[in-house]
Amino acid sequence: MAQKKICYISDPAQLKVLASSVRQEIIDYIEANGPSSIAQLSGQLGHSPTALYYHVEMLVEANLMQICGVQKGRRRSEEVFDVNGLLRLKYQPNNKKNVTACKKLTDAMLRVASKDFKEGFHPDLAVVEGKHRNLRSLRVQAWLTKSELAEVNRHIESITEIFKKGRREERKQLCSLTLVSSSKKPKAEK
């Protein structure tokens, strides 16, 4: 599988389109599984084809996805869709519209993460101990040096690379990871 280029998104209109948990799931599925038809998305995501078509059209109109081919379906030919690269957010803290859109998009990501966690916390799926653990909810807060923050960012990039390798025959378990990292202003001590 050819390595897709990274596509940085800062346009508030594109970010607004991505601020939907359904559209997040569509992008995530295609990034993990490759180009897909509406029927394939419907079968995997559990949404009706009609609802998914609406969301896919919005993604195509926003230039975040494209029609990349046609395949034979059960009754007729089906369009196949792909993402326009590995989509990454470009944060612009001095651009009020970008800030607002990124916050709404992060809210959508966290809704999907909550749904994924609830679906994964099942006796048939969850491994909660050991090196093959696949379920975790974590929140930590700490004072970090610049070198420690750089180390955290290197680890996040390494983890992201593992997740973005795509689907291959030996990769049997679909996993989800949502991560929010933020600096905080300390509250005034009382």
C-alpha positions as CSV (number, residue, x, y, z in Angstrom):
1,M,0.0,0.0,0.0
2,A,1.4,3.4,-1.0
3,Q,2.1,5.9,1.8
4,K,-0.5,8.7,1.7
5,K,0.7,12.2,2.0
6,I,-0.3,14.2,5.1
7,C,-2.9,16.8,4.4
8,Y,-3.0,19.6,7.0
9,I,-6.4,21.1,7.6
10,S,-6.8,24.6,8.9
11,D,-9.8,25.9,6.9
12,P,-12.7,26.5,9.4
13,A,-15.2,25.3,6.8
14,Q,-13.4,22.0,6.4
15,L,-13.0,21.7,10.2
16,K,-16.7,22.3,10.6
17,V,-17.5,19.5,8.2
18,L,-15.3,17.2,10.3
19,A,-17.0,18.2,13.5
20,S,-19.5,15.4,13.2
21,S,-19.0,12.0,15.0
22,V,-20.5,10.2,11.9
23,R,-18.1,11.9,9.5
24,Q,-15.2,11.2,12.0
25,E,-16.1,7.5,11.8
26,I,-16.2,7.6,8.0
27,I,-12.7,9.1,7.8
28,D,-11.4,6.8,10.5
29,Y,-12.8,3.7,8.7
30,I,-11.4,4.6,5.3
31,E,-8.0,5.6,6.8
32,A,-7.9,2.2,8.5
33,N,-9.4,0.0,5.8
34,G,-8.8,1.8,2.5
35,P,-11.2,3.0,-0.2
36,S,-14.8,2.0,0.5
37,S,-18.3,2.2,-1.0
38,I,-21.3,3.5,0.8
39,A,-22.5,-0.2,1.2
40,Q,-19.2,-1.2,2.8
41,L,-19.4,1.8,5.2
42,S,-23.0,1.1,6.1
43,G,-22.2,-2.6,6.9
44,Q,-19.3,-1.6,9.1
45,L,-20.5,1.6,10.8
46,G,-24.1,0.5,11.3
47,H,-25.7,3.6,9.7
48,S,-28.2,3.6,6.8
49,P,-26.7,4.0,3.3
50,T,-29.0,7.1,2.9
51,A,-27.6,8.8,6.0
52,L,-24.0,7.9,5.0
53,Y,-24.4,9.2,1.5
54,Y,-25.3,12.6,2.9
55,H,-22.2,12.7,5.1
56,V,-19.9,11.4,2.4
57,E,-21.2,14.0,0.0
58,M,-20.4,16.7,2.6
59,L,-16.8,15.3,2.9
60,V,-16.4,15.2,-0.9
61,E,-17.8,18.8,-1.2
62,A,-15.3,19.9,1.4
63,N,-12.5,18.3,-0.6
64,L,-11.7,15.9,2.3
65,M,-12.6,12.8,0.3
66,Q,-12.9,11.9,-3.3
67,I,-14.5,9.3,-5.6
68,C,-11.6,7.1,-6.5
69,G,-13.3,4.4,-8.6
70,V,-16.3,2.3,-9.2
71,Q,-16.9,-1.3,-8.1
72,K,-19.6,-3.9,-8.9
73,G,-22.2,-4.0,-6.1
74,R,-25.0,-6.5,-5.5
75,R,-27.4,-4.9,-7.9
76,R,-25.5,-2.1,-9.6
77,S,-22.2,-0.3,-9.7
78,E,-21.1,1.6,-6.6
79,E,-18.8,4.6,-6.3
80,V,-15.8,4.0,-4.1
81,F,-14.5,6.8,-1.9
82,D,-11.1,7.6,-0.4
83,V,-9.7,10.3,1.8
84,N,-7.5,13.0,0.3
85,G,-4.4,12.0,2.3
86,L,-3.9,11.5,6.0
87,L,-5.9,14.3,7.5
88,R,-4.2,16.2,10.3
89,L,-5.3,19.4,12.1
90,K,-3.3,22.6,11.7
91,Y,-3.8,24.5,14.9
92,Q,-3.8,28.3,14.6
93,P,-4.2,29.7,18.2
94,N,-4.3,33.3,16.9
95,N,-7.2,32.6,14.4
96,K,-10.5,32.8,16.3
97,K,-12.4,30.8,13.6
98,N,-9.8,28.0,13.6
99,V,-9.8,27.9,17.4
100,T,-13.6,27.6,17.5
101,A,-13.7,24.9,14.7
102,C,-10.9,22.9,16.3
103,K,-12.7,22.9,19.7
104,K,-15.9,21.6,18.1
105,L,-14.0,19.0,16.1
106,T,-12.3,17.8,19.4
107,D,-15.7,17.5,21.0
108,A,-16.8,15.2,18.1
109,M,-13.6,13.1,18.5
110,L,-14.3,12.7,22.2
111,R,-17.9,11.6,21.5
112,V,-16.6,8.9,19.1
113,A,-14.0,7.9,21.7
114,S,-16.7,7.5,24.4
115,K,-18.8,5.4,22.0
116,D,-15.7,3.2,21.1
117,F,-14.9,2.7,24.7
118,K,-18.4,1.7,25.6
119,E,-18.5,-0.8,22.6
120,G,-15.1,-2.2,23.5
121,F,-15.8,-2.7,27.2
122,H,-17.4,-6.1,26.5
123,P,-16.4,-9.5,27.8
124,D,-15.9,-10.8,24.2
125,L,-13.6,-7.9,23.3
126,A,-11.9,-6.3,26.3
127,V,-8.4,-7.4,27.4
128,V,-7.7,-5.3,30.5
129,E,-4.3,-6.6,31.6
130,G,-1.0,-7.7,30.1
131,K,1.0,-6.8,27.0
132,H,-2.1,-7.3,24.7
133,R,-4.3,-5.0,26.6
134,N,-6.8,-3.2,24.3
135,L,-9.0,-1.2,26.7
136,R,-7.8,1.7,28.7
137,S,-9.2,5.0,29.9
138,L,-6.5,7.4,31.2
139,R,-6.2,10.9,32.4
140,V,-2.9,12.3,33.8
141,Q,-1.7,15.7,34.7
142,A,1.9,16.7,35.4
143,W,4.4,19.6,35.4
144,L,6.7,18.8,32.5
145,T,10.1,20.2,31.3
146,K,10.5,21.2,27.7
147,S,12.6,18.0,27.1
148,E,9.9,15.8,28.8
149,L,7.2,17.4,26.6
150,A,9.4,16.7,23.5
151,E,9.7,13.1,24.6
152,V,5.9,12.8,25.1
153,N,5.4,14.3,21.5
154,R,7.9,11.7,20.1
155,H,6.0,8.9,21.7
156,I,2.7,10.3,20.4
157,E,4.1,10.4,16.9
158,S,5.4,6.9,17.2
159,I,2.0,5.6,18.3
160,T,0.4,7.5,15.5
161,E,2.7,5.9,13.0
162,I,1.7,2.4,14.3
163,F,-2.0,3.2,13.9
164,K,-1.6,4.7,10.4
165,K,0.1,1.6,8.8
166,G,-3.2,0.5,7.4
167,R,-4.9,-2.8,7.3
168,R,-2.9,-5.9,6.4
169,E,-3.7,-9.6,6.7
170,E,-1.8,-10.1,9.9
171,R,-3.4,-7.1,11.6
172,K,-6.5,-8.8,13.1
173,Q,-7.7,-6.4,15.8
174,L,-9.4,-3.0,15.0
175,C,-8.4,-0.6,17.7
176,S,-9.2,3.1,18.3
177,L,-7.1,5.7,20.1
178,T,-8.2,9.3,20.9
179,L,-5.7,11.6,22.6
180,V,-6.0,15.1,23.8
181,S,-2.9,16.9,25.0
182,S,-3.2,20.4,26.3
183,S,-1.3,22.9,28.5
184,K,-3.2,24.4,31.3
185,K,-3.0,27.7,33.2
186,P,-2.6,26.9,36.9
187,K,-5.3,28.2,39.1
188,A,-4.2,30.8,41.6
189,E,-3.2,29.2,44.9
190,K,-5.6,29.9,47.7
